[in-house]
Amino acid sequence: MQIPSSYQTGYKEALLIDPDLAKTYIQHTLIGDPDADALINGLAGIDEKQQGVFIRAGMDLDEEKLRDAPQVVREFFEKIGTPPAWFDPDSVYPGCRGFQAYSDLFLTSFVVDIIVQGFTTLISQSFFTTGRLTDYGVRRLKQNILHLLEIMLPGGLERHGEGWKLSVRLRLVHAQVRRHLLASEEWDHEAHGMPISAAHMALASCNFSGMLLRSATRIGARLNDEERDSFMQIWRYTAHLMGVPDALMFSNETEACEIYRVGYTCEPPPGLEAIAMANSVIASAPYVIGIEDEKERDNLSGFGYRLSRTLIGDELADQLMFPKSRISRTGTLAYLRLRRRIQDILNILLWWRPGHRTKNFMALLNVSTLEEEKISYRLPDKLHADEAKPW
């Protein structure tokens, strides 16, 4: 089996954990997304505005406009429009309820733990090369938050739901960026394998599902078994929409965390790109929230670094060159859980008042609003963000 050089050391370690899963993961570092890549190649040469028209027609099931689209576009949306047999649309409601009850905690973990850890893998190479996060960090984070919120809304993953459309849109954007990277001289295929590979999409889906669920629990989220299972089914279907192959698809929380553990072991230690991307996430957070005062931004960034260090651990935080902290990790987590427990008790005692949970969720919707321009179905026309037209 061909093993990209960057993965060789980690692969040997992962073989000691689960040899079959490690082999499957490495095999998929060489694979992109055949269906989405075929669609993108089929649109090549077509005016970028018309590309957006065809994609929107597929999203909206506009048969009239789809008739003029390339056959591969019609085939893609026809195939993805039918949910897999294992997905039950009614199963999402407990997960939606659990997420909305603790949406602020999920978002906190999402930013300072899950996205940070995600960028310590080789996927940081793709994002760093495009400049999409370092140059446009605020907009990128807002898009990530918006996607998370939309799939967690009841009906969000139905065929006409915004969560469904945003998931497929991300898949097509990844395919377009992959095409740009492969055509450039900036990607080392022998060292890194396929850019935005099937392995990385699987790893990200496991991180955003099982690992996010466990991280939010650490800082105070209290979901029951039904809500946890439902949360995982929401992300399982989302992963399917985003092109994760069956060979690396999880069915529950335990499987997702195990795939993440083995896949992450295969990954090389974080390099300069990972350091830049992880620090950019923390630095962008105050701007996403809309804090204008420089001192307040610095204070929030400082808290973000401390909490991130608590969640990802000192070893990884040191590798990412995060500031040192004198506050104990145990004390930080205990404080956060206690504060949230007190809030939960107050919600019960003051049930007749509008709860902070509703306010938190509405605040997140405001945070995720893209003020300058709504998300479109245009694709990035250039590899580098500073050269590409808005999309």
Secondary structure, DSSP 8 states (H G I E B T S, - for coil): ----GGGHHHHHHHHTT-HHHHHHHHHHTT---HHHHHHHHHHTTS-HHHHHHHHHHHHHT-HHHHTTS-HHHHHHHHHHTS--TT--GGGGHHHHHHHHHTHHHHHHHIIIIIIHHHTTSTHHHHHHHHTTTTTTHHHHHHHHHHHHHHHTSTTTTSTTSHHHHHHHHHHHHHHHHHHHHHHSSS--HHHH-STT-HHHHHHHHHIIIIIHHHHHHHTT----HHHHHHHHHHHHHHHHHTT--GGG--SSHHHHHHHHHHHHHHS----HHHHHHHHHHHHHHHHHHT---HHHHHHHHHHHHHHHHHHH-HHHHHHTT-----S-HHHHHHHHHHHHHHHHHHHHHTTTS--HHHHHHHHHHHHH--SS----S---SSSSTTTS---
